[in-house]
Amino acid sequence: MTADPAREARKIRCVGRMKEIMTHYYIEAKTAADNGRKVAWITSGGPVEPLIAMDVIPVYPENHGAMIGAAKMGRDLCEKAEAMGYSNDLCAYARADIGAAPIDGGPIGGLPRPDMLVCCNNICGTVLKWYEIQARYFDVPLFILDTPMCHTSCSDALRRYVTGQIQAYIAFLEKVCGRSMDRERMAAVGRLSIEAQRLWQAVLDTAAHRPAPLSAFDAFFHLALIVTLRGTETAVDYYRELLAEMRQRIADGIGAVAEERYRLLWDNLPIWYRTRWLSEHFAAHGACLVADTYTSAWCSSLPYLDENDFIASMAEGYTRIYLNLGIDQMAEAVIGMIDKYAVDGLVMHSNRSCKPYSLGQYDIQRIVGERRGLPTLMIEADMVDPRAFSESQVETRIDAFMEMIKARGPRGEGA
């Protein structure tokens, strides 16, 4: 079959480089013990920079859960966890990870054995028990960093409370690693982390252009380094390269969707086992999901981080992230993205697994409707477990939603 030249032109070249980096990263993690290095499992919203500064390799069970979902292995591993006695009401990332650990399951043959676990609850509460379970299973030390929710603001008392824990976290790492932290190295890692976050935001910002050079589905893939290798030269170099490619695509008039007419915003985690199907189904309607609340969350701490005193600013930076805010603040963030990317509608994934992300979506939907008058589509599914997904029902809802969008006409047409 002859390749479609237009379709080939829309492929992002940096994909190959990303795969190379992630392959090297997992090989390095799996051979850490042979090279005298330690591995820490850490939650996706946790402060990774001290690990990088201590030359500890960070590994993310949530990222592994996403890979399991994308590889369509979620059902089997979730069922294994359920057979072990865990409820199917638990987060599918947790179930997949718990089910995979005893059998080295998943697309990369399981995660490398951890020397320690680091759990930060700024993303959800499930991680507390999930990481306790894995710490007992692997018989390794666990550090829990508690970040109270910022319903409206971050008080001085809250900053002091979390700052004390950041210092305790560093002391924990020094004890496990058997050496003191190099504060100059930590400062350099902090600067690299901020630079990578700025570059990642700049990449996402290119989607404000019409046509968008990348979609939210592309961002789901390219997010990997800002999570796993934040604070490294590798992440900074990669996002510089990706940003240059996005700018060139804009100059060449290359869009993520062949004939972009409608622009949509995605809320919540991806449905990992159906990303291609969803992308193609929306594209068939001339719709591009140009932005999402999920991938932009890794830039939400930027206003609070200080590259000249990174450790001191970590407390507020890691507390004031998207999922640790009150509903009104989350709604403000969504409205800001609606205006920034000039979207025609909001697609909300009511995620059975992620209660903190899904709780409040109907309030956000109401606020968006009242203040911007945009139509909203609610898709009920799960990020990893396909048993919660009905393709026919979702297809019907997408088609009806897009007919509503088409009847209204695109915003900013001709801009």
Buried (B, 14 or more C-beta within 10 A) or exposed (E): EEEEEEEEEBEBEBEEBBEEBBEEBBEBBBEBEEEEBBBBBBBBBBBBBBBBBBEBBBBBBBBBBBBBBBEBBBBBBBBBBBEEEBEBEBBBBBBBBBBBBEEEBBBBEBBBBBBBBBBBBBBBEBBBEBBBBBBEEBEBBBBBBEBBBBEEEBEEEBBEBBBEBBEEBBEBBBEBBEEEBEEEEBBBBBBBBBBBBBBBBBBBBBBBBBBBBBBBBBBBBBBBBBBBBBBBEBBBBBBBBBBEBBBEBBEEEBBBBBEBBBBBBBBBBBBBBBBEBBBEBBBEBBBBBBBBBBBBBBBBBBEBBBBEEBBBBBBBBBBBBBBBBBBBBBBBBBBEBBEBBBBBBBBBBBBBBBBBBBEBBBEBBEBBEEEBEBBBBBBBBBBBBBEBBBEEEBEEBBEEBBEBBBEBEBBEEEE
